[in-house]
């Protein structure tokens, strides 16, 4: 009879390093609402914080969480440039400038990446 002993050690993993991802250019959307997805798989990210920020990204003017399907909606005035910061534990924070144009066909889709 052969006996095997397995020794398991719990080694704490360090916190993943996050990198703030800032999208170049301005995104045009028909509303200040949309969906947050994970990577190219387009999986919805539930409970993500979406913040409407000041132009220097320092002050939070409004904040909402995404629903079970990754959707969010913020109240706004049209014709302005908006600064959104999106964050969720374990994912790289994402910043994007959005111009609302009610004539636009596009909804706002934010794709986030896993922090490494």
C-alpha positions in Angstrom: 0.0 0.0 0.0 1.4 3.4 -1.0 0.6 6.4 1.1 0.7 9.9 -0.4 0.9 13.0 1.6 -0.1 16.4 0.1 1.0 19.6 1.8 -1.0 22.6 0.7 0.3 26.1 1.6 -1.9 29.2 1.4 0.2 31.9 -0.1 -1.5 35.3 -0.1 -1.7 36.8 -3.6 -0.8 40.4 -3.8 -3.4 42.9 -4.9 -3.5 43.1 -8.8 -1.9 46.2 -10.2 -4.5 48.5 -11.8 -3.7 50.8 -14.7 -6.1 53.7 -15.5 -7.2 53.4 -19.1 -8.1 56.7 -20.7 -9.8 56.5 -24.0 -8.4 58.8 -26.6 -10.7 61.2 -28.4 -14.4 61.9 -27.6 -17.1 59.2 -27.9 -20.5 60.4 -29.2 -23.6 58.7 -27.7 -27.3 59.4 -27.9 -27.5 59.4 -24.1 -25.3 59.4 -21.1 -26.3 55.7 -20.5 -25.2 52.4 -21.8 -23.6 49.1 -20.9 -20.3 48.0 -19.2 -18.8 44.8 -20.6 -15.7 42.7 -19.8 -13.2 42.5 -22.6 -14.0 41.2 -26.0 -16.3 38.5 -24.6 -18.9 41.2 -24.0 -19.9 39.8 -20.6 -21.9 42.3 -18.6 -20.2 43.7 -15.5 -22.7 43.9 -12.6 -22.2 46.5 -9.8 -19.7 48.6 -11.6 -19.4 52.2 -10.4 -20.0 54.8 -13.1 -19.1 58.3 -12.0 -19.7 61.6 -13.8 -16.6 63.7 -13.0 -15.4 67.2 -13.4 -13.1 68.1 -16.4 -10.0 67.4 -14.3 -11.4 64.0 -13.2 -11.0 65.0 -9.5 -14.6 65.8 -8.4 -17.5 63.3 -8.6 -20.7 65.0 -9.7 -22.9 62.0 -9.8 -22.5 58.2 -9.4 -24.5 55.1 -10.3 -24.0 51.3 -10.2 -24.6 49.0 -13.2 -27.5 46.6 -13.0 -27.4 42.8 -13.5 -27.1 43.3 -17.2 -24.3 45.9 -16.9 -26.6 48.8 -17.8 -26.4 52.3 -16.3 -28.0 55.7 -16.8 -27.0 59.2 -15.6 -29.1 62.4 -15.8 -27.5 65.2 -17.9 -28.0 68.2 -20.1 -27.4 67.7 -23.8 -24.8 69.5 -25.8 -22.0 69.3 -23.2 -18.9 67.2 -22.9 -19.0 64.7 -20.0 -16.2 62.9 -18.2 -17.0 59.4 -17.1 -14.9 57.2 -14.8 -15.8 53.5 -14.6 -14.4 51.2 -11.9 -14.9 47.8 -10.5 -12.7 45.6 -8.2 -10.2 43.6 -10.1 -10.6 45.6 -13.3 -8.6 48.5 -14.7 -10.4 51.8 -14.1 -11.6 53.4 -17.4 -12.0 57.1 -18.2 -13.8 58.4 -21.3 -15.1 61.7 -22.5 -18.6 61.6 -24.0 -20.5 64.1 -26.1 -24.3 63.5 -26.1 -26.0 63.9 -29.5 -29.6 62.7 -29.5 -29.4 62.2 -33.3 -26.6 59.6 -32.8 -27.5 56.0 -33.5 -24.9 54.6 -31.0 -25.3 53.6 -27.4 -22.4 54.0 -25.0 -20.5 50.7 -24.6 -17.6 50.6 -22.2 -15.3 47.6 -22.4 -13.1 47.0 -19.3 -10.1 44.7 -18.8 -9.0 42.6 -15.9 -6.2 44.2 -13.8 -2.9 42.3 -13.9 
